[in-house]
């Protein structure tokens, strides 16, 4: 008996629900688009019911049992067929699973990819399992119903897996580039890849599907691609090692220079404190350093031992320190030679040519004639007296006594 038979016979109630033998389907479409008023709709706890008319969504009902009438479900007013006398709703009802669907196998070639690290062009393949869930039943039915509405999970899941594989290629390339890894090395990044597949599936988000989890999967290559990838990775690793060795050498030289500078700074600070606090002057510091250096030098060459050796080292060091201290001590300035002076009471020499008198010299200051100085001798011992002498240098006789004639 059809729907109109129910109406004509005055039966107002029809049971609408997903059949028990189709509970496993992700999407189940009720076969009849003509639904009598006051029909009883049952929506299971793991699904929802989406109402469509003319390709447009009209409303969504959550899990539960409800009587279909416009008084308690306002959106049903848009579904009433005028030619039925207001007793029939014209609609498409989709029952959509809202719980996760687990252990969905996927896999196959990803397509041509350019390895971000080595630049090799390869064709990776991936195989694994995933779990999916419908997050937006309306988006999912709109996106899916145009593709297939057969009620076959394999058809629905193949469509979902095709969209997922489209996102795998982009996600894999971005992860390798961000991690600085090659596609071959990405085989070891299973946990990060799984998380990335879950987080980045824009094609699935657009149709109301979310990947909950990607289980164990295998990323592999054909033999030819794998050999080329292994060789390219080896060359890249060799170049990277050469760069690291060079960087280590530069860093080591910088560290040595820094350590040497630190040592010099420490020595300078120590010397400055020693001069200021202990030695009191650079001369004292030089003497102390000389003692230390001399002691170290004698010890290095096996000079002396015990008390005697220590005494010898100290003696040598002190002597060197004194020499260094004298060398660094400030020297008095050299006095300039005083100009010649003449005693006022000294011998006056008379120029034989012009008669000018002057206190000594070899030439006359007035006419330039050579002068002859008359010698004077001590009256006591006869020794020659120096010019301007007041006492004899030989016997101490005063030069004021009458001079004597030169001997013989």
Secondary structure, 3 states (H helix, E strand, C coil): CCHHHHHHCCCCCCEECCCHHHCCCCEEECCCCEEECCCEEEECCCEEEEEEECCEEEEEECCEEEECCCCCCHHHHHHECHHHCCCEEECEEEEEECCCEEEEEEEEEEEEEECCCCCCEEEEEEEEEEEEEECCHHHHHHHHHCCCCCCCHHHHHHHHHHHHHHHHHHHHHHHHHHHCCCCCHHHHCHHHHHHHHHHCCHHHHCCCEEEEEEEEEEEECCHHHHHHHHHHHHHHHHHHHHHHHHHHHHHHHHHHHHHHHHHHHHHHHHHHHHHHHHHCCHHHHHHHHHHHHHHHHHHHCCCCCHHHHHHHHHHHHHHHHHHHHHHHCCCCCCCCCCCCCCCCCCCCEECCCCCCEECCCCECCCCCCECCCCCEECCCCCCEECCCCCECCCCCCECCCCCCCCCC
